[in-house]
Amino acid sequence: MIPKSVRIAPRRKTYDVLVVGSGISGGYAAKELCELGLETLVLERGRSLEHGVGYVTEHKRSWEFPARNSKGSRVHKMRFAVQSRTYAFGEHTEHFFIDDSENPYVEINPFTWIRADVVGGRSLLWGRQCYRWSNLDFEANQRDGIGIDWPIRYADIAPWYEYVERFVGISGQAEGWDPCPDGEFLPAMPLNRGEQVVKERMARVHKDRILTIGRAAVLTQPHNGRGACHYCGPCHRGCTPGAYFSSQSATLPAAAATGHLTLQPDSIVHSVIYDDETGRATGVRYIDRVTGQMQEAKARIIFLCASALASTQIMLNSKSRRFPNGLGNDSGALGHYLMDHHFQVGAAGELPGLENSYYLGVRPNGIYVPRFRNVSRASARSDYVRGFGYQGGAFRPSWNRPQRGFGISLKQALRQPGPWTMLFEAFGEALPQYENHVVLDGNVTDKWGIPVLRISCTWGENEMVMRQDMMQSAVDMLEAAGATNIAPYDNFVTEGLGAEPGLGIHEMGTARMGHDPQTSVLNSHNQVHSVPNVFVTDGACMTSSACQNPSITYMALTARAAHFAADELKRLNL
């Protein structure tokens, strides 16, 4: 429902395409659609943020911040109670994040929803890890009899992975490991001495496991007008050279260069406008966050790329005579099958004998161990399905590690690096479960009167059994590497906050793709089954979660859908 206190001020121009959101998916949609010659309006709820100019804390020292770059101030607890749960939040990045006091949501179970509130969205904050899915992932639901079958396979998306990788610039090492297909890579960042030792020793014992450098959207050489990384470290504050892929550094400039882009920040999309007579969407309603006025923007095609939960919130709020339960919700699947990756489980250990080795710079990347569990008969487990991969790395703690002593002895100790430590942290696949869902709350609204989401999501038995293997397998690899003082860990807690869903910031599902309109929301081209001029290409579209970081898959699906939409428009089908 439209808040009664908001006045509607209709827009006159009809765009070819309207994109909601300017993050990973929205930025890529804008690039592709504009380069295809379509007049494109991008509505972004957040404030304007220019590349470079907007990175106001990029090289600011911790002691220059009022609270020494903490995340626990009274203001943070009032305004960023949820956002401050993530590793990327602090005084150095708080200006990128949403204000929780103005944008609440209801947690039936602990769920961390991390949201940006600027142009570029979470593309400014992501970890930049990029791994292709394989047929192992796209066939998993059908093979295991869980959820519904994906309407696409690796062969359908492989050309689009390649297309996106060539533009984005992914540094990495080809390994020939089918469960995690190789891509188009820039030169890889080197492993440090500790990681190389672990890789060699691990390979002698665990023939089915590969340790490689992370595949990261960080440039190791100049690429498409962007500069190479110089290992300075403060990545999440913004990257002026553009080595770190974001909408600001790459996709939005490419879209703007065509002359077909209109970017409008401070525009909070309320709902999609549906025309009962034509059976098509005609545009969206949005609230100008500065004036508080409800306005309308019209377009022939709409791409929802606001993030998994935000796009679903818009669809649930888009009610009409034809869709009383939300736009395109004939199947009843809208809002259901919410997933995230479960993590914060693994092990760490010390690597003796490397005390004379060190490394230079702050490498914006770590190691990756691709999925090895349940990929063959030899690696199969009978107690759970699917699998996990590891991220982490080897490092030497510096002056900020716990120290003893005082005076001269303390100062001398602070100058010495600590022992080599190797960390393996697992990211595991979560299964699509109907009970994990979001709905609109009938009693709570945000600052602008829009109903908020009520989120119910928990880890299931499969995830909990998998976590035991995630921890033990990390211990096994460290033992094989000759590590000492091995410390396994699992941060999940059943009460309060720990490794709860959402904290992985890989939320997926709630408007899933599928073959059958009776069990899914979107078709194989990310079109809403019953509203063919609406596309959803962010995390909401995902039918399963795999265990790889999903952003490169979102971009590939978005590019594929954009080209399909442009072709359909030319054929007068939209």
Buried (B, 14 or more C-beta within 10 A) or exposed (E): EBBEEBEEEEBEEBBBBBBBBBBBBBBBBBBBBBBBEBBBBBBBBBBEBEBEEBBEBBEBEEEEBEBEBEBEBEEBEEBBEBBBBBEBBBBBBBBBBBBBEEBBBBBEEBBBBBBBBBBBBBBBBBBBBBBBBBBBBBBBBEEBEBBBBBBBBBEBBBEBBEBBBEBBBBBBBEBEBBBBBBBBBBEBBBBBBBBBBBBEBBBEEBEEBBBBBBBBBBBBEBBBEBBBBEBBEBBBBBBBBBBBBBBBBBBBBBBBEBEBBBBBBBBBBBBBBBEEEEEBBBBBBBBBBEEBEBBBBBBBBBBBBBBBBBBBBBBBBBBBEBBEBBBBBBBEBBBBBBBBBBBBBBBBBBBEEBEEBEBEEEBBBBBBBBBBBBBEEEBEEEEBBBBBBBBBBBBBEEEEEEBEEEEEEEEEBEEEBBBBBBBBBBBBBBBBBEEBBBBBBEEEBBBBBBBBBBBBBBBBEBBBBBBEBBBEBBBBBBBBBBBEEBBBBBBBEEEEEEBBBBBBBBBBBBBBBBEEBEBBBBBBBBBBBBBBBBBBBBBBBBBBBBBBBBBBBBBBBBBBBBBBBBEBBEEEEB
